[in-house]
Amino acid sequence: MAPVQIELDQDVVAVLEGLRRPAKDAARDLIVIELYREGTLPAAGEPSSSRVSREEFIRYASAPGVPYFKLAGNELRREIADSDSL
């Protein structure tokens, strides 16, 4: 993995330090969530894209309102019906 440097305003860094959250980790998590939200990263939660399990990713992404499931009405009904038959 190639290192990338970004500049953050000191007030942002101070907030992250107050939360005891390293800027590097926060930036990585937010980038993964945003790429997933855009549909650019379909396999979010896998080790190659994130440091957390799929379940943890679903919970984490749900907090800011990023839906994990992107299904239209009938697609959701089909998924539920298929899962009931397992």
C-alpha positions in Angstrom: 0.0 0.0 0.0 1.5 3.3 -1.0 1.5 6.0 1.7 -0.6 9.2 0.9 -0.2 12.4 2.8 -3.1 14.8 3.3 -3.2 18.2 5.1 -5.8 18.8 7.8 -6.6 22.0 9.6 -5.4 22.0 13.2 -8.9 22.4 14.5 -9.9 19.1 12.8 -6.8 17.4 14.2 -7.7 18.8 17.7 -11.2 17.4 17.5 -9.9 13.9 16.5 -7.3 14.0 19.3 -10.1 14.9 21.7 -12.0 11.8 20.6 -8.8 9.8 20.9 -9.2 8.9 17.2 -6.0 9.0 15.1 -6.5 11.2 12.0 -5.1 8.4 9.8 -7.7 5.9 11.0 -10.6 8.4 10.7 -9.5 9.4 7.2 -9.3 5.8 6.0 -12.7 4.9 7.5 -14.4 7.9 6.0 -12.9 7.3 2.6 -14.1 3.7 2.6 -17.6 4.7 3.7 -17.8 7.5 1.0 -16.6 5.2 -1.8 -19.1 2.6 -0.7 -21.9 5.2 -0.5 -21.0 6.3 -4.1 -21.2 2.7 -5.3 -17.5 2.8 -6.2 -16.5 0.2 -3.6 -19.1 -2.6 -3.6 -17.2 -4.9 -1.2 -16.9 -2.6 1.7 -16.1 -4.4 4.9 -13.7 -6.9 3.4 -10.2 -6.9 4.8 -8.8 -5.3 1.6 -11.0 -2.2 1.9 -11.5 -1.8 5.6 -10.1 -2.8 8.9 -13.4 -4.1 10.3 -15.7 -7.1 9.7 -18.7 -6.7 7.4 -21.1 -6.6 10.4 -19.0 -3.8 12.1 -19.0 -1.9 8.8 -22.8 -2.1 8.5 -23.2 -0.7 12.0 -20.5 2.0 11.4 -21.8 3.1 8.0 -25.4 3.2 9.3 -24.6 5.8 12.0 -24.1 8.7 9.4 -27.1 7.3 7.4 -25.3 5.4 4.7 -27.5 2.5 3.7 -25.8 -0.9 3.5 -28.6 -2.4 1.4 -29.3 -0.6 -1.8 -32.4 -2.4 -3.1 -35.6 -1.2 -4.8 -38.9 -2.4 -3.3 -39.3 -5.6 -5.3 -35.7 -6.5 -4.9 -36.0 -6.3 -1.1 -39.1 -8.5 -1.1 -37.3 -11.1 -3.2 -34.2 -11.1 -0.9 -36.5 -11.6 2.1 -38.4 -14.4 0.4 -35.1 -16.1 -0.7 -33.7 -15.8 2.9 -36.9 -17.4 4.3 -36.4 -20.4 2.1 -32.9 -21.1 3.4 
